[in-house]
């Protein structure tokens, strides 16, 4: 009889436990949130922004991909240098998420944005269209932008063609070249070496850079092979380690046999170099039409001296432009010292908003020891 009671008690206890978990599961299911809308997903701040990337349609050409790099506040777009993608700037964005909602753009043929190889148009015009598509989709007209190299050129052209796209601009060595030409109305400050600019352009032409890009290795055996190759030679060996990891993790696609291939093909990178020089003079001639505050930044340790030499001349053409020169970094400064670049960007953009005023900042400033070794 005792055994019967024990078995019966065990059955009752088991039934209660089963009923409890069924009820709990039903309650939990009823509390599950509805699926996130595209707008809600873009508002999330996540450690892995690749999970929250959006593909946006343009009026013409392939779609453009933008990555949510996290943060709250006004939108800050990252317009990358040639050969790089939006997630490369995650190390800079991580230091700005308390001030801005950061977005990294993959321009056509770079990162996860496909390339229209058949188009005869200048590919920089496509980059400008990418910016317009992102601004329209995010509804962030009047946002901030960090434009780097060719991305800086695209940002300048976007603002020239549609004034008010940006509230303020931070351009790191934008390729808005005068190419050393005597342009009517060009303002040449005493600290600008115009002849040095001409010599620099003759020393290394756009075709030189294009040929160099075409020789770039496109397939590697593994991620470690990429890291060993890139991490041991300039300019990548001077990268902040997380910036290099982001470039590799999202700048390559895995082939069926396990090898890794560059997403930005050498042909695309070479084309950007060639097309940049074709359109840069247009952007330079229109610099005096930019009404928003613009900070032009440049490093000092650079083999492509024309970019560095042109930077103060670019700033001098801007109605509300200023120039910052950074010791210890080169053309890829945002990847070499993301913490310091983020700090300088924030300082500049803070002076756009009251109670500060942009006009209180010096027109030219040299910043020492920008390199970060973290």
Secondary structure, DSSP 8 states (H G I E B T S, - for coil): -HHHHHHHHHHHHHHHHHHHHHHHHHHHHHH------HHHHHH---S-GGGGEEEE--SSSS-EEEEEEEE-SEEEEEE--TT--GGGGHHHHTTTTTTEEEEEEE-TTSTTS---TT--S-HHHHHHHHHHHHHHHHT-TTEEEEEETHHHHHHHHHHHHSTTSEEEEEEES-----TT---TT----TT--HHHHHHHHHHS-HHHHHHHHHTS--EESSHHHHHHHHTTSTTGGGS-HHHHHHHHHHHEEE-TTS-EEESS-HHHHHHHHHHHHHHHHHHHHTGGG--SEEEEEEES--S-HHHHHHHHHHHHH-TTEEEEEETT--TTHHHH-HHHHHHHHHHHHHTTSTTS-GGGS-SEEEE-------
